[in-house]
Amino acid sequence: MSNTAILDPIMVAEDAEKERAQVESEAREIDVLVKQTNNEIDRLVQRQTESAQKLRQLEANLESYPREEIKTVYTSAQDAQMRLFMMRNQLEQLQNKQRSLQRYRGQLDRLSMTARQLAENAHSIVVSSSGANPSAENKTIIQIIEAQELERQHLSRQMHDGPAQSLTNLILQAEIVQRLFDTDQAKARAELGNLKTSANTTFQRIRDFIFDLRPMMLDDLGLMPTLKRYVQTFESKNHLPTHLATIGERTLPSYIEVAIFRAVQELMNNVVRHAHASRIQLALDLTSDTVQVSVEDDGNGFDVEAVMSAARQRGSSGLANLEKRIQMLGGRIQFQSATGRGTKARVELPAAR
């Protein structure tokens, strides 16, 4: 075994540990925000209680209070209620982010441990076999670890550019609203409306992010309902007509369902990024011992041999990683395409191994 093959798992472990340190830093920031948000919620609850008491007093003696004071009390109570609602919504999003980071930390820990164990095993093999070539099993393990690491790097970038950035923007907007309440309540209400819109948009983005990361429907309801939901969301989000056709129905092992769903995700996202297509046809055939799924578009098409050769050389390409995952499961992926003639990608996987 070459020195490079021995060092690969060590590098993966070190990268995972560096990534974990970054996740820890982000988790500490989220913890601080959760604490601050909880404190703000406690303050707003107290303020709402005081406003409610004041309202009861006012309603019992309306004739004793000037019109302007009545208006001020009602406005204050309404504002307190609205801000409390927004802060509770923000707290829920922060807590969801906390849970995601906790799961991610656990995955990184397992990745680091597995990589270091592999490195130790690889070293033992070198010592005992005096430079023999790595076994097929160890090559497969290395490929799995590399694929996992690439997925985690992609996830990290998505979390940083998506939910983390959106939450930061919400906090800044909340601070603007807080300052405006003391100077210009009309502008504060307008800005609060913008904040509510931003919060709803961020919430939807986080839901989409969680679905793309690991749709709970896949575990609860299975592959077919998940694909139907994904196609509906994909079509609405990208304004690209997408038709799903299914043949047969059967229960598949969980890892096969995940592999099919990930393949569909990668292939359909590639259509959006590169094909400039006007429609997509997705087909799933469950009638034989080999599960068959195809994604066909009427887009630009490409030179299959040239593109796949370049993807394999880069190693980090989504198509190259997809091809590796399919092959490790005993399946295959084929592309039929030519420039200007659209593309048909076909994945075949054994229904069980």
Number of C-alpha atoms within 10 A of each C-alpha: 17 11 10 8 17 20 15 18 27 18 15 23 26 15 17 24 18 13 18 20 13 14 18 15 12 16 19 13 12 19 16 12 19 19 13 13 18 16 12 16 19 13 14 20 16 13 17 20 14 12 20 16 12 16 17 11 11 17 13 10 10 13 9 10 11 9 10 8 11 17 10 11 16 16 14 16 18 14 19 20 16 15 21 20 15 18 18 15 16 22 19 14 19 20 16 14 20 18 13 14 20 15 12 18 21 12 16 23 16 14 23 24 16 17 24 20 15 21 22 15 14 20 17 12 18 18 12 10 12 10 12 12 13 16 11 9 9 14 12 13 16 20 17 16 20 20 17 17 19 18 14 18 14 11 15 17 10 14 18 12 11 15 20 17 12 19 21 12 16 18 16 12 18 20 11 15 23 16 12 17 15 9 10 11 16 11 13 20 16 11 18 23 13 15 21 19 12 17 21 13 13 22 19 12 15 20 14 15 17 14 16 14 13 14 18 13 15 18 13 10 10 17 20 17 13 20 20 14 14 19 21 15 13 18 16 12 9 11 11 16 15 20 15 14 12 13 10 9 11 10 10 16 11 13 12 19 20 18 16 20 21 17 25 22 16 14 20 22 14 14 24 17 10 12 19 16 19 14 16 23 16 21 17 21 16 17 13 11 10 15 20 22 22 21 23 23 24 19 21 17 21 20 13 16 11 9 12 17 11 13 16 16 10 10 15 13 15 17 19 18 22 19 19 21 19 19 14 14 17 13 18 18 19 13 18 15 21 14 12 12 14 19 25 20 19 20 21 20 21 16 20 14 8
